[in-house]
Every structure is written in structure tokens, then in C-alpha cells.
Amino acid sequence: MGTPVDPVPEVIRRALADASDAPGYPLTAGTPALRAAIAAWVSRACGAGVDGLGVLPTIGSKELVAWLPTLLGIGPGDVVVVPSIAYPTYEDGARLAGATVVRTDSLTSLGPTPRVRLVWVNSPGNPTGRVLPAAHLRKVVDWARERGAVVASDECYLPLGWSADPVSVLSPQVSGGSYAGVLAVHSLSKRSNLAGYRAGFVAGDPALVAELLKVRKHAGMIVPAPVQAAMVAALEDERHAEEQRERYRARREVLTAAFTGAGFTVEHSEAGLYLWLTRGEDCWQTVDWLARRGILVAAGVFYGPTAGQHVRVALTESDEHIAGVAARLA
């Protein structure tokens, strides 16, 4: 269904344990070592320059997704744009702030909609695994800048490109070399199996990051000190991330062959941790058909009203269980 099951790498567990004697309050902004590690990783993974880049650790990425509209001062009368098929928390966060939600993949369809304050993009996408081209992302950024809106890019699956290479909103070919009005949200939950640690971060416009920091200090949105130390170890070590990526690649191959052999069509799914599948029927029929074979998947309607004929299948299961799914579908 989507939660990591593989062990937390030893290098990260050791860093957490070594930092466990932490009687004082941690820094909301993150330790200097963590800020440096985030900036260095963003430079490597996103093609971003570290000059003028704001970074801030978060209590996982979901927390920031849910509260970003509120933290930015968005409220009633404002509009938040989310993808037509999307992670539900984008919409939940907008509603918590009292804002109006518009689901669309084409900003031109918005017309003269007033008060667009925030535009969410998600590439690689959850649940679809769709990768947005750099040119598309650049158009979104340009459109938002013309209107004074913020672009928030959920890039939690950026390191998991399979048949396509995902591009960060922080890349110069998207941002134009400026971070103005742009935020990228990242997580170590999938890359490093740290879902239980609640370890994420946001990077981008330094002025926006400074505003987020100001509010988060008073709201108690602070990453615990031992987790901050573990994040440094995770971000500075690529070996464990490559090993985990290889596990997911192998599981993806097994599941793709098993589901296509059972008559499913795989759509998008060129990156990320999911297969986006359809049999051309109501998704609840598909969920039921699979459940009768001991296979649990997520119904497409969880992610939007236009996804009623799809299901989401996660790669986050043990090799033994992945093999069991293939056997039950054979």
C-alpha cells in the first residue's frame, strides 16, 4: 500500500543513536551540518546552485504539504491549484486553510480565476508515476510568477526515475536560475526507509523559507535533534540509496510482468514507487477482484474523481510478498 518495509540502513541508525543524548531544544532551522547536507544533496540531485538557496528541515513531507497553505497565510477567497489526480493531502491542506481548491493539469483552463496563491505540482506523480517535462514545469513557474503565486513542487520520488528522468523545479532549466516563488518538497521516507523517523525538508526561495521558519518556530514544528543527525548521515551516504533503488527496480519488473500478464494495462508509471493500473472497469471491481486473491491495492478514486477506473499498486513490499503477488496472478 505504500509504507517502506526494508531495514533502516545501519549508517543512519548509528547516527541516530550517537545523537540520542539531546537534552536541549533542537534548532527549528536545522543544525549547520544538516543545512549544509541538505544544500549539498539538492545541488547533486536537483541540479540546483547552493547560492541563494533556502533550506529547512520538516517533520516528514506530509506535514509540510498539509500546512503549507496555512503557513503562507493563504485563506478564504484564495485559490490553491492541485493536479487532477493527486495525493489527497494537497486538497486537505487547502481546505484546512479555508481556501478554494481547483483540480487541473492545465493552467490555461483556469481562465481569469482570481487570487491563485499556490500551485502544487508533483513529478514523479503519486499515484500515477507520471513525469512532467522541464518545459511544462517552466511554463507553470512562469505563469505563477506573473501572478505572484507560489509553485510548490512535491519531489519525494525524484530519485526513482525508471523509464524517464525526473526534473526538479529547482533545476535552472525550470527555475531560470532564480528561486523566486518556488519551493521543492523532499522526503527521506522512501529513499532511505525513514518513514518512521519523519524526516523531510523544503528548499527554494530564501524569502519564503524564512517566512516558514518564522512561523514554525512558534508553532513547535521542530525536527528532533537525533533525527536531524540521522538526516545528515542519510543525505551524505549514496550507497544505501542506490541499494534501495535497486530493490525497487527489481520489484517493479516482477510486478509489471505479473499484472500485464493478468490483463492489466500500466499507464504512466515511468518513475516513483507505484504502478498505475487499469482493466477498464470501475476501480472497486478491480480492488475486489484482487482482494479475493489476497492482494491489497489502493482504489483510484482516493486520488481524484477522474481516476475511477484505476488502482495504485506499491513497490514497497518484501521480495517474498512481491513474489507471492506474482504467483497469485499467474
C-alpha positions as CSV (number, residue, x, y, z in Angstrom):
1,M,0.0,0.0,0.0
2,G,3.0,2.3,0.2
3,T,4.8,2.1,3.5
4,P,8.5,1.1,3.4
5,V,9.3,-2.3,4.8
6,D,13.1,-2.6,4.3
7,P,15.5,-2.1,7.2
8,V,16.8,1.4,8.1
9,P,20.4,1.5,6.9
10,E,22.9,0.9,9.7
11,V,24.8,4.2,9.0
12,I,21.6,6.1,9.7
13,R,20.6,4.1,12.8
14,R,24.1,4.6,14.2
15,A,23.9,8.4,13.7
16,L,20.5,8.5,15.4
17,A,21.9,6.5,18.4
18,D,25.0,8.6,18.7
19,A,22.9,11.8,18.9
20,S,20.4,10.4,21.4
21,D,21.8,12.4,24.3
22,A,19.9,15.5,23.4
23,P,18.6,17.3,26.5
24,G,18.3,20.7,24.9
25,Y,15.7,22.1,22.4
26,P,16.7,21.4,18.7
27,L,17.0,24.2,16.1
28,T,13.9,24.6,14.0
29,A,16.2,25.8,11.2
30,G,18.2,22.7,11.5
31,T,21.8,22.3,12.6
32,P,24.5,23.9,10.4
33,A,25.6,20.4,9.5
34,L,22.0,19.5,8.4
35,R,21.5,22.7,6.4
36,A,24.8,22.0,4.6
37,A,23.9,18.4,3.9
38,I,20.5,19.4,2.5
39,A,22.0,22.1,0.3
40,A,24.7,19.7,-1.0
41,W,22.2,17.0,-1.7
42,V,19.8,19.4,-3.5
43,S,22.8,20.6,-5.6
44,R,23.6,17.0,-6.6
45,A,20.1,15.6,-7.1
46,C,18.3,18.6,-8.4
47,G,21.0,20.4,-10.3
48,A,20.5,23.5,-8.1
49,G,23.1,26.0,-7.1
50,V,23.5,26.5,-3.4
51,D,24.0,30.3,-3.6
52,G,20.7,32.0,-2.6
53,L,19.0,28.7,-1.8
54,G,16.8,28.5,1.3
55,V,16.6,25.1,3.1
56,L,14.5,24.0,6.1
57,P,14.0,20.5,7.7
58,T,10.4,19.4,8.2
59,I,8.7,16.7,10.2
60,G,8.4,14.5,7.1
61,S,6.9,15.9,3.9
62,K,3.3,15.2,4.6
63,E,3.3,17.7,7.5
64,L,4.5,20.5,5.2
65,V,2.1,19.6,2.4
66,A,-0.8,19.8,4.8
67,W,0.2,23.0,6.5
68,L,1.9,24.9,3.7
69,P,-1.2,27.0,2.7
70,T,-1.7,28.0,6.3
71,L,1.9,28.8,6.9
72,L,1.9,31.0,3.7
73,G,-1.1,33.0,5.0
74,I,-3.5,31.6,2.4
75,G,-7.1,31.6,3.4
76,P,-10.7,32.2,2.4
77,G,-11.0,33.9,-1.0
78,D,-7.7,32.4,-2.1
79,V,-7.3,29.6,-4.7
80,V,-5.0,26.6,-4.4
81,V,-4.4,24.6,-7.7
82,V,-3.7,20.9,-7.4
83,P,-3.3,18.2,-10.0
84,S,-6.4,16.5,-11.3
85,I,-5.2,13.1,-10.0
86,A,-3.2,13.7,-6.8
87,Y,-2.1,12.9,-3.3
88,P,-5.1,13.8,-1.2
89,T,-3.2,16.0,1.3
90,Y,-2.8,18.8,-1.3
91,E,-6.5,19.4,-1.2
92,D,-6.8,18.7,2.6
93,G,-4.2,21.3,3.3
94,A,-6.0,23.9,1.2
95,R,-9.3,23.2,2.9
96,L,-7.7,23.4,6.4
97,A,-6.7,27.0,5.4
98,G,-10.2,27.7,4.2
99,A,-9.0,28.2,0.6
100,T,-10.8,27.1,-2.6
101,V,-9.4,24.1,-4.4
102,V,-9.2,23.8,-8.2
103,R,-8.1,20.5,-9.7
104,T,-6.5,20.9,-13.1
105,D,-3.4,19.9,-15.1
106,S,-3.7,22.9,-17.4
107,L,-3.3,26.3,-16.0
108,T,-4.8,27.8,-19.2
109,S,-8.1,26.2,-18.2
110,L,-8.3,28.4,-15.2
111,G,-9.2,31.5,-17.2
112,P,-9.4,34.7,-15.2
113,T,-9.6,32.9,-11.8
114,P,-8.7,35.4,-9.2
115,R,-6.5,35.0,-6.2
116,V,-4.5,32.0,-7.2
117,R,-1.9,31.9,-4.4
118,L,-0.4,28.4,-4.6
119,V,0.1,25.9,-7.4
120,W,1.0,22.3,-6.5
121,V,2.9,20.2,-9.0
122,N,4.0,16.6,-8.3
123,S,6.6,14.9,-10.5
124,P,7.1,12.0,-10.4
125,G,3.5,11.8,-9.5
126,N,1.7,9.9,-6.8
127,P,-0.3,7.8,-7.7
128,T,0.4,7.9,-11.4
129,G,4.2,7.8,-11.7
130,R,3.9,10.5,-14.4
131,V,7.0,12.6,-15.0
132,L,6.4,16.2,-16.1
133,P,8.8,17.6,-18.8
134,A,11.1,20.5,-17.9
135,A,9.3,22.7,-20.4
136,H,5.9,22.1,-18.8
137,L,7.3,22.9,-15.3
138,R,8.9,26.0,-16.7
139,K,5.5,27.2,-18.0
140,V,3.9,26.6,-14.6
141,V,6.7,28.6,-12.9
142,D,6.4,31.5,-15.4
143,W,2.6,31.5,-15.1
144,A,2.7,31.7,-11.3
145,R,5.4,34.3,-11.2
146,E,3.4,36.6,-13.5
147,R,0.5,36.4,-10.9
148,G,2.5,36.4,-7.7
149,A,1.7,32.8,-6.8
150,V,3.9,30.2,-5.3
151,V,4.8,27.0,-7.0
152,A,5.3,24.1,-4.6
153,S,6.8,21.0,-6.2
154,D,6.4,17.7,-4.3
155,E,9.5,15.8,-5.4
156,C,9.5,13.0,-2.9
157,Y,10.1,10.4,-5.7
158,L,12.6,12.4,-7.7
159,P,15.5,9.8,-7.2
160,L,13.3,7.0,-8.6
161,G,13.2,7.5,-12.3
162,W,12.8,4.3,-14.3
163,S,11.9,5.0,-18.0
164,A,12.1,8.8,-17.7
165,D,14.4,11.2,-15.9
166,P,12.5,13.5,-13.5
167,V,13.5,17.1,-13.4
168,S,13.4,19.3,-10.2
169,V,11.6,22.6,-10.1
170,L,14.9,23.9,-8.7
171,S,16.8,22.9,-11.9
172,P,18.0,26.0,-13.9
173,Q,16.1,24.8,-16.9
174,V,12.9,25.1,-14.9
175,S,13.6,27.9,-12.5
176,G,15.6,30.0,-14.9
177,G,18.4,30.3,-12.3
178,S,16.1,32.1,-9.8
179,Y,14.4,30.5,-6.8
180,A,11.8,33.3,-6.5
181,G,8.4,31.9,-5.8
182,V,9.5,28.3,-6.0
183,L,9.6,25.6,-3.3
184,A,10.6,22.0,-3.6
185,V,9.5,19.5,-1.0
186,H,11.5,16.3,-0.4
187,S,11.4,13.3,1.9
188,L,13.8,10.6,3.1
189,S,10.9,8.2,3.8
190,K,11.3,6.3,0.5
191,R,14.9,7.0,-0.4
192,S,16.3,5.9,2.9
193,N,13.4,3.9,4.5
194,L,12.9,6.7,7.1
195,A,9.1,6.9,7.1
196,G,9.2,6.1,10.9
197,Y,11.7,8.9,11.5
198,R,9.5,11.7,9.9
199,A,12.4,13.3,8.0
200,G,11.8,15.7,5.2
201,F,12.9,19.2,4.0
202,V,11.9,22.1,1.8
203,A,14.3,24.0,-0.4
204,G,13.9,27.1,-2.6
205,D,13.0,30.7,-2.3
206,P,15.0,32.0,0.7
207,A,12.4,34.7,1.5
208,L,9.6,32.1,1.6
209,V,11.7,29.7,3.6
210,A,12.5,32.5,6.1
211,E,8.7,33.1,6.5
212,L,8.1,29.4,7.0
213,L,10.8,29.3,9.6
214,K,9.4,32.3,11.5
215,V,6.0,30.7,11.9
216,R,7.3,27.1,12.5
217,K,9.4,28.3,15.4
218,H,6.4,29.5,17.3
219,A,4.2,26.5,16.2
220,G,6.7,24.0,17.6
221,M,7.2,22.4,14.1
222,I,10.7,21.1,15.0
223,V,12.6,18.1,13.8
224,P,14.1,16.3,16.9
225,A,17.8,16.6,17.3
226,P,18.6,12.9,16.9
227,V,16.6,12.8,13.7
228,Q,18.5,15.8,12.4
229,A,21.7,13.9,12.9
230,A,20.3,10.8,11.2
231,M,19.2,13.0,8.2
232,V,22.8,14.2,7.8
233,A,24.0,10.6,7.6
234,A,21.3,9.7,5.2
235,L,21.9,12.7,2.9
236,E,25.7,12.2,2.8
237,D,25.6,8.5,2.0
238,E,24.5,7.5,-1.5
239,R,25.4,3.8,-1.2
240,H,22.3,2.8,0.8
241,A,20.1,4.8,-1.5
242,E,21.4,3.1,-4.6
243,E,20.9,-0.3,-2.9
244,Q,17.3,0.6,-2.1
245,R,16.7,1.9,-5.6
246,E,17.9,-1.5,-7.0
247,R,15.4,-3.3,-4.7
248,Y,12.6,-1.3,-6.0
249,R,13.7,-1.7,-9.6
250,A,13.7,-5.4,-9.3
251,R,10.3,-5.5,-7.6
252,R,8.9,-3.2,-10.3
253,E,10.0,-5.6,-13.0
254,V,8.3,-8.6,-11.3
255,L,5.0,-6.7,-10.6
256,T,4.9,-5.2,-14.1
257,A,5.2,-8.6,-15.7
258,A,2.7,-10.1,-13.3
259,F,0.0,-7.5,-13.8
260,T,0.3,-7.1,-17.5
261,G,0.2,-10.9,-17.8
262,A,-3.0,-10.9,-15.8
263,G,-4.6,-8.5,-18.3
264,F,-3.9,-5.1,-16.7
265,T,-2.7,-2.1,-18.6
266,V,0.1,0.0,-16.9
267,E,-0.3,3.7,-17.6
268,H,2.4,6.3,-16.9
269,S,4.4,4.7,-14.0
270,E,7.7,5.8,-15.6
271,A,9.0,6.9,-12.2
272,G,8.3,6.6,-8.5
273,L,7.1,3.8,-6.2
274,Y,3.8,2.8,-7.8
275,L,2.2,1.1,-10.8
276,W,-0.9,2.9,-12.1
277,L,-3.1,0.1,-13.4
278,T,-6.5,-0.3,-15.1
279,R,-8.7,-3.1,-16.5
280,G,-11.2,-0.7,-18.0
281,E,-13.7,-1.2,-15.2
282,D,-14.8,0.5,-12.0
283,C,-11.8,0.6,-9.6
284,W,-13.8,-1.0,-6.8
285,Q,-14.4,-4.1,-9.0
286,T,-10.7,-4.3,-9.5
287,V,-10.0,-3.8,-5.8
288,D,-12.5,-6.6,-5.1
289,W,-11.0,-8.9,-7.8
290,L,-7.5,-8.5,-6.3
291,A,-8.6,-8.8,-2.7
292,R,-10.2,-12.2,-3.4
293,R,-6.7,-13.2,-4.4
294,G,-5.1,-11.8,-1.2
295,I,-3.7,-8.7,-2.9
296,L,-4.5,-5.2,-1.4
297,V,-4.3,-2.1,-3.6
298,A,-5.5,1.5,-3.4
299,A,-8.6,2.5,-5.3
300,G,-8.0,5.2,-7.9
301,V,-10.9,7.4,-6.6
302,F,-8.9,8.1,-3.5
303,Y,-6.8,10.4,-5.7
304,G,-9.4,12.2,-7.7
305,P,-12.8,11.9,-9.4
306,T,-11.3,11.2,-12.8
307,A,-9.4,8.1,-11.5
308,G,-12.4,5.8,-11.1
309,Q,-11.0,3.1,-13.4
310,H,-7.6,2.8,-11.9
311,V,-5.8,1.3,-8.9
312,R,-2.4,2.1,-7.4
313,V,0.0,-0.8,-6.7
314,A,3.0,0.0,-4.4
315,L,6.5,-1.5,-4.8
316,T,7.0,-1.2,-1.0
317,E,6.7,-4.9,-0.1
318,S,9.2,-7.5,0.8
319,D,10.7,-9.6,-2.0
320,E,8.8,-12.6,-0.6
321,H,5.5,-10.9,-0.8
322,I,6.2,-9.5,-4.2
323,A,6.9,-13.0,-5.4
324,G,3.6,-14.1,-3.8
325,V,1.6,-11.5,-5.7
326,A,3.1,-12.7,-9.0
327,A,2.3,-16.3,-8.1
328,R,-1.4,-15.4,-7.3
329,L,-1.8,-13.6,-10.5
330,A,-0.2,-16.3,-12.7
